[in-house]
Amino acid sequence: ARSAVLEVRVTEVRLQRPRREARTPDLPREVPLWVVHAGEVTEGIPEQERICWVLLTTLPVPDLETAREVVGYYAGRWTIERLHYTLKSGLRVERLQIDDARSLSHALALYYVIACRLLQLTYLARQEPDRPAVTVLEGDELAVLAAATRLPVDTVAQAVTALAKLGGHTSYRKALPPGVKVLWQGLQRLRALAEGWRLANQAHTVAC
């Protein structure tokens, strides 16, 4: 990752519809679009390595502030792709066997929340590894996680390492960072262990 200085240019264009669609009376013959060109002008960066984005959008771009928003939308594309990768590869959402659209939309809404959580854990462990673990997991979950893995879980990075171990990740010197699939497996196991721990404590309290 590095900082980049971009020069942004904007212009409006109008694209002609294909002739077949142009004959349809309900459709306009032209489609107005805005072209946003973001070219890097950072000093010391070779030309072949510079960012050069040419973005087409139906959103009106009348000023620089709006152009910056459009560039920001595109800059978030990688995170959005990782979110959908988490849904498909980590949570295996494509294996859902739900027939009606309403139930499927409800299931997807829940899966998106879980995918966001997993992606947040992954990025925080890399970008803010020393953040306190209590900002991402509950206190009793951390206690169970530490007991189950016998690892320290004071920071986010430590908690993610322990979650990965719980999910079956083998850590060694040249091992790749844990992926979302193994974190999901670890999080599922942690939820089950934490629930059992809470129920055991409740039973003990009632017995006393």
Backbone torsions as a table, in degrees:
resi	resn	phi	psi	omega
1	ALA	NA	143.4	178.4
2	ARG	-152.3	162.6	176.1
3	SER	-85.7	144.4	-178.9
4	ALA	-134.8	139.9	175.2
5	VAL	-98.4	123.5	-176.5
6	LEU	-114.0	141.7	170.2
7	GLU	-101.8	124.1	-173.4
8	VAL	-110.1	129.7	177.0
9	ARG	-125.7	147.0	-175.5
10	VAL	-137.1	141.4	171.4
11	THR	-152.0	156.0	177.8
12	GLU	-100.1	138.1	177.6
13	VAL	-130.7	163.5	176.6
14	ARG	-129.2	122.9	-178.9
15	LEU	-99.6	135.1	176.2
16	GLN	-77.5	135.8	174.5
17	ARG	-69.8	155.2	172.9
18	PRO	-58.0	152.6	-174.8
19	ARG	-59.1	-37.2	-178.7
20	ARG	-61.8	-42.7	179.6
21	GLU	-77.3	-25.5	-178.6
22	ALA	-66.1	-22.3	179.8
23	ARG	-78.0	-14.2	179.4
24	THR	-74.7	119.0	-174.1
25	PRO	-67.7	-22.5	-177.2
26	ASP	-78.7	-11.8	-176.0
27	LEU	-109.8	138.2	175.5
28	PRO	-68.5	152.6	-178.1
29	ARG	-73.0	-25.9	-178.7
30	GLU	-118.5	148.6	176.2
31	VAL	-115.4	113.9	179.3
32	PRO	-76.4	133.3	178.3
33	LEU	-135.1	158.4	173.9
34	TRP	-115.0	134.0	177.1
35	VAL	-104.2	123.4	177.5
36	VAL	-114.6	117.7	179.0
37	HIS	-106.7	120.5	178.0
38	ALA	-116.8	105.7	-178.9
39	GLY	-114.2	137.0	-176.4
40	GLU	-78.6	136.4	177.5
41	VAL	-125.3	22.4	179.0
42	THR	-63.2	131.6	-179.9
43	GLU	-71.7	143.3	175.9
44	GLY	85.5	0.1	179.2
45	ILE	-100.4	124.6	179.1
46	PRO	-57.0	146.7	-174.0
47	GLU	-58.8	-38.2	-177.7
48	GLN	-70.6	-15.0	-179.9
49	GLU	-102.2	-0.3	-176.8
50	ARG	-78.3	148.3	176.5
51	ILE	-70.1	134.7	175.2
52	CYS	-144.8	101.2	-178.4
53	TRP	-109.9	131.9	171.7
54	VAL	-118.6	107.9	-171.7
55	LEU	-110.5	135.4	175.3
56	LEU	-109.4	132.4	-178.3
57	THR	-144.9	147.8	173.7
58	THR	-86.4	-6.4	176.5
59	LEU	-72.6	133.1	175.2
60	PRO	-63.0	135.9	-179.6
61	VAL	-124.8	79.3	-174.7
62	PRO	-82.4	-16.0	-174.9
63	ASP	-147.5	176.7	-177.2
64	LEU	-65.6	-38.7	-178.2
65	GLU	-60.7	-43.3	178.2
66	THR	-66.7	-38.0	177.4
67	ALA	-61.9	-38.7	177.6
68	ARG	-65.1	-36.3	177.4
69	GLU	-63.5	-43.2	179.8
70	VAL	-62.5	-43.4	177.4
71	VAL	-62.6	-38.6	177.8
72	GLY	-64.2	-37.6	176.4
73	TYR	-59.5	-45.4	-178.2
74	TYR	-69.6	-33.8	178.7
75	ALA	-62.9	-25.5	178.2
76	GLY	-84.7	3.1	-176.6
77	ARG	-59.9	-40.7	-177.1
78	TRP	-64.0	-41.7	178.8
79	THR	-64.2	-39.1	178.0
80	ILE	-64.4	-40.6	177.6
81	GLU	-63.6	-39.3	178.2
82	ARG	-66.7	-33.4	176.8
83	LEU	-62.7	-44.9	179.9
84	HIS	-71.4	-31.7	173.7
85	TYR	-63.2	-40.6	177.4
86	THR	-62.1	-41.9	178.4
87	LEU	-61.4	-43.9	-173.4
88	LYS	-82.9	-47.7	-174.0
89	SER	-89.8	-36.2	-179.1
90	GLY	-81.8	-51.3	-177.1
91	LEU	-94.4	-12.2	179.2
92	ARG	54.1	49.8	-175.2
93	VAL	-66.0	-22.9	-179.4
94	GLU	-70.1	-11.7	178.1
95	ARG	-86.7	-2.4	177.4
96	LEU	-61.6	131.9	179.2
97	GLN	-114.2	76.2	-179.0
98	ILE	-119.6	128.0	-172.2
99	ASP	-84.4	-42.0	-173.8
100	ASP	-93.9	147.9	-173.4
101	ALA	-65.6	-36.3	-177.2
102	ARG	-64.0	-47.9	179.2
103	SER	-65.2	-36.7	179.3
104	LEU	-65.4	-41.5	179.8
105	SER	-65.2	-36.8	177.3
106	HIS	-65.7	-42.1	179.2
107	ALA	-64.3	-42.6	179.9
108	LEU	-64.1	-37.6	177.8
109	ALA	-59.9	-41.7	178.5
110	LEU	-68.4	-42.3	-179.9
111	TYR	-64.8	-34.9	178.0
112	TYR	-64.0	-39.4	177.9
113	VAL	-62.1	-43.3	180.0
114	ILE	-66.4	-41.5	179.4
115	ALA	-62.2	-41.1	177.0
116	CYS	-61.3	-40.5	179.8
117	ARG	-63.0	-46.3	-179.7
118	LEU	-64.1	-42.2	179.5
119	LEU	-65.4	-38.1	177.5
120	GLN	-62.2	-44.8	178.3
121	LEU	-60.1	-43.5	-178.5
122	THR	-62.5	-46.9	-177.2
123	TYR	-72.3	-39.0	179.2
124	LEU	-63.1	-38.2	179.8
125	ALA	-62.9	-27.6	-178.7
126	ARG	-92.9	-36.3	-173.2
127	GLN	-95.3	-33.8	179.3
128	GLU	-132.7	62.9	-173.2
129	PRO	-62.9	-26.3	-176.6
130	ASP	-91.9	3.4	176.3
131	ARG	-61.8	140.7	-179.9
132	PRO	-57.5	137.5	-177.5
133	ALA	-65.6	-23.3	-179.3
134	VAL	-67.4	-10.5	177.5
135	THR	-80.9	-11.8	-178.9
136	VAL	-122.8	-18.6	179.0
137	LEU	-135.4	152.7	178.1
138	GLU	-71.8	160.4	-177.4
139	GLY	-60.8	-43.5	179.8
140	ASP	-69.3	-31.3	176.3
141	GLU	-65.3	-40.2	178.8
142	LEU	-66.1	-38.7	178.8
143	ALA	-63.4	-43.6	178.9
144	VAL	-67.0	-41.5	-179.8
145	LEU	-62.1	-43.0	178.9
146	ALA	-65.1	-40.4	-179.0
147	ALA	-69.0	-38.0	-175.9
148	ALA	-74.5	-32.5	-175.8
149	THR	-105.4	-15.8	-176.4
150	ARG	57.9	39.0	177.8
151	LEU	-123.5	152.1	174.3
152	PRO	-68.7	143.4	-178.3
153	VAL	-134.0	40.6	-177.0
154	ASP	-78.6	-31.9	-177.7
155	THR	-112.8	167.7	178.2
156	VAL	-61.2	-43.1	-179.4
157	ALA	-61.1	-42.4	178.7
158	GLN	-66.1	-40.2	179.3
159	ALA	-64.0	-41.6	179.2
160	VAL	-66.4	-39.3	176.7
161	THR	-61.0	-43.6	179.2
162	ALA	-66.9	-40.6	177.0
163	LEU	-60.8	-42.7	179.7
164	ALA	-63.2	-40.7	177.7
165	LYS	-63.1	-40.3	178.4
166	LEU	-63.7	-30.8	179.2
167	GLY	-86.3	-0.4	176.0
168	GLY	105.7	7.0	-179.8
169	HIS	-75.2	132.5	177.8
170	THR	-98.9	120.7	-176.8
171	SER	-98.9	126.4	172.6
172	TYR	-145.3	176.3	-167.4
173	ARG	-58.3	-40.5	-177.1
174	LYS	-103.6	14.0	-178.9
175	ALA	-70.0	145.0	175.7
176	LEU	-71.1	154.7	176.4
177	PRO	-58.8	148.1	-179.6
178	PRO	-61.4	141.9	179.6
179	GLY	-92.7	178.3	-175.4
180	VAL	-68.5	-30.6	-179.0
181	LYS	-63.5	-48.1	-178.5
182	VAL	-70.1	-32.0	175.8
183	LEU	-66.9	-38.0	177.5
184	TRP	-64.0	-42.1	177.7
185	GLN	-64.1	-40.6	177.8
186	GLY	-66.2	-39.7	179.5
187	LEU	-66.1	-38.0	176.8
188	GLN	-63.1	-45.3	178.6
189	ARG	-63.8	-40.5	179.9
190	LEU	-63.0	-43.0	178.9
191	ARG	-58.7	-44.2	-179.3
192	ALA	-65.6	-43.9	179.9
193	LEU	-65.5	-42.0	-179.5
194	ALA	-65.7	-38.2	177.9
195	GLU	-65.1	-42.3	176.7
196	GLY	-62.6	-38.5	179.0
197	TRP	-65.0	-40.8	179.3
198	ARG	-66.4	-43.0	179.8
199	LEU	-64.5	-39.1	177.7
200	ALA	-63.9	-40.7	177.5
201	ASN	-66.0	-38.2	177.3
202	GLN	-64.3	-43.3	179.2
203	ALA	-63.7	-39.5	178.8
204	HIS	-65.0	-39.7	179.3
205	THR	-64.7	-41.6	179.6
206	VAL	-65.9	-40.2	-178.8
207	ALA	-65.1	-35.0	179.5
208	CYS	-71.5	NA	NA
